[in-house]
Amino acid sequence: MLVIASRGSQLALWQAHWVEEQLTNAGHECRIEIIKTTGDKITDVPLAKVGGKGLFTKEIEEALLAGRADVAVHSLKDLPTQNPAGLTLAAVPERADPRDAVVGKRLSDLKPGGKIGTSSLRRSAQLKYLWPNVQIENLRGNLDTRLRKLDEGQYDSILLAAAGLRRLGWADRIAELLPPYKMCPAVGQGALGIQTRETGDALEICRTTMDDASTHAAVTAERGLLARLGGGCQVPIGGFATVDSGELMLRGVVISPDGADRLYDEETGPVADAWQIGQQLGARLLEQGAMRILASVFSA
């Protein structure tokens, strides 16, 4: 039997059950083990202020390494770019919608001082760059909690990942979708990361059952960018890659928390060079001053 480790949120369990279904359909017996992570325990502090990498993955990875689980299901944007020794990213299924979604009022309909809720420094920084007259306020909690706070009138709009809304049946709440060239998504947004030990049956089972080559290449480039910049999922870095006819195109953005300083660039190349493409784009952004922006975040 394959033990699937997952966080206990509604979205995480949807993702875990989806993986369970794929494995079951392929003839493998499974069960889901819920694991509470550090990020789940901290609900009253903006994630960017908590610091550290692996807020939503560390305890799950420990279960894999200890043999208490065989397969871990992550939102890929939460998974650090470097696997702990003994673990690997076995599969990345076909990506869902990578875009950020606005729920509530459309951003063009907001009056000066309108309140937008988000827990993401990447989103808030890009919002301040694009819509400097709005007011950004911290918003934590599961998707249903965030939607409830919006409905109670605590915010005029909130920003969420479109993929999560669609997976949980809330696509009808989306007021608008922000294109990646305007609001660059988080690295890996919309994709699942299936993690296993480096050896054992689970690795090959997950790879052959669920891996999508184009998605895996795209997120590899994005993660190469993030690794070169030295960032985690709680820093104002966006990265989004697409694959077309064997060519990969990667967009990257680094932006100061106040939205005043924005660096944007692109890199293209063959799919086989996905990680190197990300590394090259990261190096060029560093040459343009990205470290100055990131240093101001880390010292805040």
C-alpha positions in Angstrom: 0.0 0.0 0.0 1.2 3.5 -0.9 0.8 6.1 1.9 0.1 9.6 0.5 1.1 12.4 2.8 -0.8 15.7 2.6 -1.7 18.8 4.5 -5.2 18.9 5.9 -6.7 21.9 4.2 -9.6 21.5 1.9 -7.5 22.3 -1.2 -4.6 20.0 -0.1 -7.0 17.1 0.4 -8.6 17.7 -3.0 -5.1 17.4 -4.5 -4.3 14.3 -2.4 -7.5 12.6 -3.4 -6.8 13.4 -7.1 -3.4 11.7 -6.8 -5.0 8.8 -4.9 -7.5 8.4 -7.8 -4.7 8.4 -10.4 -2.8 5.8 -8.5 -5.8 3.6 -7.8 -6.9 3.7 -11.4 -3.4 2.4 -12.2 -3.9 -0.5 -9.9 -2.2 0.7 -6.7 -3.7 0.5 -3.3 -3.4 3.8 -1.4 -4.4 5.7 1.7 -4.0 9.4 2.7 -2.1 10.5 5.9 -2.8 14.1 7.0 0.2 15.9 8.4 0.1 19.4 10.0 2.9 21.7 8.9 4.6 24.7 10.4 2.7 27.0 8.0 -0.6 25.5 9.0 0.1 26.4 12.7 0.9 30.0 12.1 -2.2 31.8 11.0 -2.0 35.3 12.4 1.3 36.5 10.9 2.0 37.4 7.2 3.9 34.6 5.6 6.6 37.0 4.4 7.4 37.9 8.0 7.6 34.3 9.2 10.6 33.7 7.0 12.3 30.4 6.2 11.7 27.9 3.4 9.5 24.8 3.5 6.8 26.3 5.8 4.2 23.9 4.2 6.5 21.0 3.4 9.1 20.3 6.1 7.0 17.9 8.2 5.7 16.1 5.2 9.2 15.6 3.9 10.2 14.2 7.3 7.5 11.7 7.1 8.8 10.5 3.7 12.3 10.2 4.9 11.2 8.3 8.0 9.2 5.9 5.9 5.8 6.9 7.4 4.7 8.0 3.9 5.6 6.9 0.4 4.2 9.8 -1.7 3.9 13.5 -0.8 1.5 15.8 -2.6 2.5 19.5 -2.6 1.3 22.7 -4.2 4.5 23.0 -6.2 4.8 26.7 -5.4 5.3 25.7 -1.7 8.1 23.2 -2.4 11.6 24.6 -2.0 13.8 24.3 -5.1 16.3 21.9 -3.4 15.1 18.5 -2.2 16.4 17.2 1.1 19.0 14.4 0.6 17.1 11.2 -0.2 14.0 12.8 -1.7 13.2 13.7 -5.3 10.5 15.5 -7.4 9.1 12.3 -8.9 6.3 13.8 -11.0 4.6 17.0 -12.0 1.1 16.4 -13.5 -0.3 18.6 -16.2 -0.6 22.1 -14.9 -4.0 23.8 -14.1 -4.6 27.5 -14.6 -1.5 29.3 -13.4 -3.0 32.8 -13.2 -4.0 34.9 -10.2 -7.7 35.6 -9.9 -9.5 38.5 -8.5 -12.6 37.7 -6.4 -14.9 40.6 -5.5 -14.7 43.8 -7.4 -12.7 44.0 -10.6 -9.5 45.9 -10.0 -10.5 48.6 -12.5 -13.7 49.2 -10.5 -11.9 49.9 -7.2 -11.9 53.4 -5.9 -8.7 55.0 -4.5 -8.1 53.4 -1.1 -10.0 50.2 -2.0 -9.0 47.3 0.1 -7.5 44.2 -1.5 -6.7 41.1 0.7 -3.7 38.9 0.0 -1.1 37.0 2.1 1.4 37.0 -0.8 4.3 39.6 -0.9 4.6 38.8 -4.7 1.0 39.7 -5.3 0.9 42.8 -3.1 4.1 44.2 -4.6 2.8 43.8 -8.2 -0.5 45.3 -7.2 1.2 48.3 -5.8 3.2 48.7 -9.0 0.1 48.3 -11.2 -2.5 50.0 -9.0 -0.7 52.3 -6.6 -3.9 53.8 -5.1 -5.3 50.7 -3.6 -4.8 49.5 0.0 -3.3 46.1 0.5 -4.2 44.2 3.7 -3.0 40.8 5.0 -5.3 37.9 4.4 -4.5 34.4 5.8 -6.6 31.3 6.1 -8.0 28.5 3.9 -9.9 29.4 0.7 -13.3 29.2 2.4 -12.1 31.5 5.2 -10.8 34.1 2.8 -14.0 34.0 0.8 -16.0 34.4 4.0 -14.0 37.5 5.0 -14.6 39.0 1.6 -18.3 38.3 1.9 -18.4 39.9 5.3 -17.1 43.2 3.7 -13.6 43.2 5.2 -12.2 43.6 1.7 -13.4 45.0 -1.6 -11.4 42.3 -3.5 -9.1 39.4 -2.7 -6.4 37.8 -4.9 -6.2 34.0 -5.0 -4.8 31.3 -7.3 -7.2 30.5 -10.0 -6.3 26.8 -9.9 -7.4 26.5 -6.3 -10.7 28.2 -6.9 -11.4 25.9 -9.9 -10.4 22.8 -8.1 -12.8 23.5 -5.3 -15.7 24.4 -7.5 -15.6 28.2 -6.9 -14.8 29.3 -10.5 -18.0 31.3 -10.6 -16.5 33.6 -7.9 -13.8 34.8 -10.2 -14.3 38.4 -11.3 -11.3 38.6 -13.5 -8.1 36.7 -14.3 -4.8 38.5 -14.4 -2.6 37.6 -17.4 0.9 36.5 -16.6 2.6 39.4 -18.5 0.8 41.8 -16.1 0.7 39.8 -12.8 3.5 37.2 -13.0 2.5 34.1 -11.1 4.5 32.4 -8.4 7.0 29.8 -9.5 5.1 26.5 -9.9 1.7 28.1 -9.4 -1.1 25.9 -10.6 1.1 22.8 -10.6 1.3 19.8 -8.2 4.6 18.5 -7.0 4.7 14.7 -6.3 7.6 13.9 -4.1 9.0 10.5 -3.2 12.2 8.9 -1.9 15.0 8.7 -4.4 14.8 4.9 -4.4 11.9 2.5 -4.2 8.8 1.6 -6.2 6.9 4.8 -5.5 9.3 6.9 -7.6 8.7 4.9 -10.8 5.0 4.4 -10.2 4.4 8.2 -9.8 6.6 9.1 -12.7 4.9 6.7 -15.2 1.4 7.4 -13.8 1.3 11.2 -13.5 4.3 13.1 -14.9 3.6 15.6 -17.8 6.8 16.3 -19.6 5.9 19.8 -20.8 4.7 21.0 -17.4 7.7 19.4 -15.7 10.1 21.3 -18.0 8.3 24.6 -17.5 8.4 24.4 -13.7 12.0 23.2 -13.9 12.9 26.5 -15.6 10.9 28.5 -13.1 12.5 26.7 -10.2 16.0 27.2 -11.7 15.2 31.0 -11.8 14.1 30.9 -8.1 17.1 28.9 -7.0 19.5 31.3 -8.8 17.9 34.3 -7.0 18.1 32.5 -3.7 14.4 33.0 -2.9 11.6 30.9 -1.5 7.8 31.1 -2.0 7.5 34.1 0.4 9.6 36.6 -1.6 8.5 39.0 -4.3 9.7 36.9 -7.2 7.5 35.7 -10.1 8.3 33.2 -12.7 6.3 31.6 -15.5 7.4 29.4 -18.3 5.5 28.0 -21.4 6.6 25.2 -23.8 5.7 25.3 -27.5 7.2 22.9 -30.1 10.2 22.0 -28.0 11.0 25.7 -27.2 10.7 27.1 -23.7 10.0 30.7 -22.9 10.5 31.9 -19.3 9.3 35.2 -17.8 10.8 36.5 -14.5 10.0 39.4 -12.3 11.6 40.7 -9.1 9.8 43.6 -7.4 10.3 45.7 -4.3 7.6 45.3 -1.6 6.4 48.9 -2.2 6.1 48.3 -6.0 8.5 51.1 -6.8 11.3 49.0 -8.2 10.5 46.3 -10.7 12.8 44.2 -12.8 11.4 42.1 -15.6 13.1 40.0 -18.2 12.7 36.9 -20.4 14.8 34.0 -21.6 14.1 31.3 -24.3 15.8 28.1 -25.3 15.3 24.4 -25.9 13.2 22.4 -23.4 16.2 20.1 -22.6 18.0 23.2 -21.1 15.1 24.1 -18.8 17.1 24.4 -15.5 19.9 26.3 -17.3 17.4 28.7 -18.8 16.1 29.5 -15.4 19.6 30.0 -14.0 20.6 32.3 -16.9 17.5 34.5 -16.4 18.2 34.6 -12.6 21.8 35.6 -13.2 20.7 38.4 -15.6 18.2 39.8 -13.1 20.9 39.8 -10.4 23.1 41.8 -12.8 20.2 44.3 -13.2 19.9 44.8 -9.4 17.7 42.0 -8.1 19.9 41.4 -5.1 19.4 44.9 -3.9 15.6 44.4 -3.9 15.8 41.0 -2.2 18.3 42.2 0.4 15.8 44.8 1.5 13.1 42.1 1.9 15.4 39.8 3.9 16.5 42.6 6.2 13.0 43.9 6.8 
